[in-house]
Amino acid sequence: MSDGHQPAGTSPYLLFAHEPYYPLPAREINTSVVAAACLLHPHIKQPDGMRIHRQLVRGRRPGEIVPLATLTQELGGGARWGDVGDWEAVVADLVRLIRGEGCDALSLGLPTIERALLCSGPDSTVRVVDPATQECTSYGPQDRTAVLDQVRHHLAWAEAGGSLWPGDHVLSSPSTGP
């Protein structure tokens, strides 16, 4: 076990969308970014959190923000999630942990298109049809990258005083296994 305090940018971050909640009137939170070590928190379903952590950090650069949709694409479009873990239960646990202030998170209220881009794979296109004109606008990988750049900027600002705290008593992640 460790105390979970690591220098800023020592591991990747997980970005995931979730059901919105409203900590303040008229402020919707629908997407969160957490340190990878949050997946090792004892209040996260295990061993699923540990396995997702392993998938998340494998081959990543320190400080990289990895959307859950990217992991889904890497896992055969989601076909291999069963081999790794129950991502839905882990995300629900992460949201409870964040809301209970058991870890730090960058909590975002992303607009619909930006959220859709991050919920789609890195090579996906999101098409939006204007109901009034029937004109279609497409948003692709470059737009997704731009949204991730904005999130990276917000994360840098949020971590100006220190890295995101993954919570107390996070588990050690074994270097081998499924």
N, C-alpha and C positions, 0 to 999 in steps of 0.2 A: 504494500500500500504506500501511497505517497500523499503529501498534503495537497497535490494538484496545482501548486503554484509553479509555473514554468515561465521562462522569459518570453516576452512577446514574440510572436512569429515563429515559435519552435515547432509547431505542427499545423496541419491544415485545420480548416473550419468547415463545419457542416451547415449548409443553408437548406432550410425546408419550409414549405408552405404548410399551413394548418388552418383549422376552422378559426374564424376571427373571434377575438375577444376584445373587450372595450375597457381598458383600465381607467380611462377618463371619458367623460361624455364627449361624443363626436370624434373620438380617436380610435380608429380600428387598427388592431395589430393582427396581421394575417400571415406573416413570414418572420422567421427567426434565424439568427446565425449564432452558433455556439462553438466553443473550442472542442476539438475532437475528443479530448479527455472527458467531456461531459457524458459521452457514451459509456464510460467506465464507472459512472456514479452508481452507488449501491441502490438508489431508488429507480434505476433504469432496469427494465427486464433483462436478465442475464440468463444464459450466455449470449443472447441476441445482441445486446449493446456492444459486447466485446468483439463479436464477429463483424458487426458493421464497422466498428472502429478499425479493425484490421483491414477491411476492404477500403475504408476511407483513406487511411494513411499510406497504403501501399503505393509506392512510386510517386508520391506527391511532394511538391515543394513546400518548405516552411511558409506559413502564412497564406497558402492557396485556399480560396473559397470554393468549396465543392457542393453544388446543388445535389439534392437527393435524386433528382431526375438524371443526373450524370451517372450516379451509381446504378440506377435502374438500367440505363443504356448499357453500361459495362456488364451488367448481369443478364445479358441476352434479352434486353427489353423487358426485364422483370421476371423472365422464366426461371432464373436461378436464385431469386430471393429466398425461396424455401430452403436452399442450402446454406444461406447466410443467417437469416433471422427474420422475425416478424417486424418489418419496418413500421407498420401502422401502430403497433403497441409501443414501440420505442419512441416514435414521434409523440404519441399521447403522453407517455411518461415524461419526455423532455418538456412538453408544454406545461405539465403539472409542476415540474421542477422549477422552470422559469417563473411561473406565476407564484409559486411558493417561496421565491427568492432563495432557492437552494443552489443556484449557479448564476453567473452573469450571462447575458445574452444581448445581442443587438436585435431589438424588436422593431420591426418595420411594418408600416401600413402601405404596402405597394399597390399602385393602381392596377386595374385588371390586366392590361396588356403586358406590363412589366412582370407581373406575377405569372401570367400564362407563359411568358418566355422562359422564366426560371423553372417552371413545372414541366417544360418540354425538354427533350434531349438537346445536346449541343448542336446537332445538325438539323434540327427541326425548323419548320416555318409555321408561324401563327398567322392565320388570315382573319381579317375583321371585315365584315360587310356592313356598310352604312345602310340602315333600313330605309332611310328617306331617299337615297339616291341609287341604292343597289351597287354602289362602287365598292370594290374590294381593295383593301390595303394589306400588303404582306409584310411581315416582320420576320427576319431570319437570324442566322448566327451572329452577324455583326451587331444587330440590335441587342441580342442576348449578352454579348460581350460588353456592350455599352452599359447595360443594366448592372452587370457584375462589377464593372469599373465604378459605378455610382455606389454600390454596396461596399466595395473596398474602401472608397473614400469615407463613407459613414463609419465603417469599422475602424479606420485609422483615427478618426476623431474620437470615437468611443473609447479607444484604447490609449488615448494620449496620456492618461495617468497610470496606466498599467494594463497588462493583458487581461483578457476575459477569464474570470475565475470559474473553473469547472465544478466547483463545489468541494466539500470536505470529504476526505476518506475515499477518494477514487481508487479503483482497483488497478493493479498492475496488469498490463496487457501482455499475455504470452506472445513470444515472437513466432511461434509455430502453431499449427492446428488447422481446423477446417476453414 
